[in-house]
Amino acid sequence: MDNLLIQEEVLQVSDLPENCKYSRILTFDSGVYETIFTTRMQVYKYGLKTYGRCISKVYVDIDSKSKSIGYVFQKMVKYEDCNKTYLQETWITIHKSLPVKSITYNYA
């Protein structure tokens, strides 16, 4: 079986005043890369061990149907420069292939 490709996006979740609920700041994006994992369950267990409890799945709509493409994990993390903590979310998405990148030149 082939190794799975995943992408990890780590966000800092901050409280906002009044009725705004939360702000999410992207602090790390791994890009899509090949892992040692061959099953979704291995990816899930890796996420639990590394990033805390699973709070949700990640979904996309394809042909008017929802498809699960990954997981969202959460844990409290200590700031590096003080004793305060913040909520960290990590979104792990599973990919079929590396992304296709293209370059478009827009000349004057």
C-alpha positions in Angstrom: 0.0 0.0 0.0 1.3 3.5 -0.8 2.2 6.0 1.9 -0.4 8.8 2.5 0.2 12.4 1.7 -0.9 14.9 4.3 -0.9 18.6 5.1 -0.7 20.0 8.6 -1.9 23.6 9.3 -1.4 24.8 12.9 -3.5 27.8 14.1 -3.4 29.9 17.3 -7.0 30.4 18.5 -7.5 33.7 20.4 -10.6 35.0 22.2 -12.0 38.2 20.8 -14.0 40.9 22.6 -17.8 41.0 22.5 -19.7 38.9 20.0 -16.8 38.0 17.7 -16.1 34.5 19.2 -12.6 33.5 18.1 -9.7 34.6 15.9 -7.5 32.0 14.2 -4.0 32.9 13.1 -2.1 30.4 10.9 1.3 29.8 12.6 2.6 26.8 10.5 1.7 25.2 7.2 3.7 22.0 6.3 2.6 21.9 2.7 1.6 18.5 1.3 4.2 15.8 2.0 4.5 12.0 2.0 4.3 10.3 5.4 5.2 6.9 6.8 1.4 6.2 7.3 -0.6 3.9 5.0 -4.0 4.2 6.7 -6.3 7.0 7.8 -6.3 5.5 11.3 -2.5 5.9 11.6 -2.9 9.5 10.6 -5.6 9.9 13.2 -3.6 8.3 16.0 -0.6 10.5 15.0 -2.8 13.6 15.4 -4.1 12.5 18.8 -0.6 11.9 20.1 1.0 15.0 18.6 -1.8 17.6 18.6 -4.3 16.6 21.3 -8.0 15.7 21.2 -9.9 15.4 18.0 -12.8 18.0 17.9 -14.0 17.5 14.3 -13.4 16.1 10.8 -12.5 18.3 7.9 -15.1 18.2 5.0 -15.2 19.4 1.4 -18.3 19.3 -0.9 -17.7 17.4 -4.1 -20.6 17.0 -6.6 -23.1 18.2 -3.9 -21.9 15.5 -1.4 -19.8 16.0 1.7 -16.5 14.1 1.9 -14.3 13.7 4.9 -10.7 14.7 4.0 -9.1 15.0 7.5 -9.3 15.9 11.1 -9.1 18.9 13.5 -7.2 18.5 16.8 -7.0 20.9 19.8 -4.7 21.4 22.8 -3.5 24.1 25.1 0.0 25.2 24.4 2.3 27.4 26.6 3.8 30.5 25.0 7.6 30.3 24.6 8.2 33.7 26.3 5.9 33.6 29.3 3.8 31.3 31.5 0.5 32.0 29.7 -1.2 29.4 27.5 -3.3 29.6 24.3 -5.5 27.2 22.4 -3.9 25.6 19.4 -5.8 23.9 16.5 -4.2 21.6 14.0 -6.0 20.7 10.7 -4.6 17.6 9.1 -5.9 17.0 5.6 -5.2 13.8 3.5 -4.3 14.2 -0.2 -4.3 11.9 -3.2 -1.3 13.6 -4.8 1.0 16.5 -4.5 -0.6 19.8 -5.5 -0.3 21.0 -9.1 1.4 24.4 -9.3 1.4 26.7 -12.2 3.0 30.0 -13.0 1.2 32.8 -14.8 3.1 35.8 -16.2 1.1 39.0 -16.5 3.2 41.3 -18.7 2.6 45.0 -19.1 
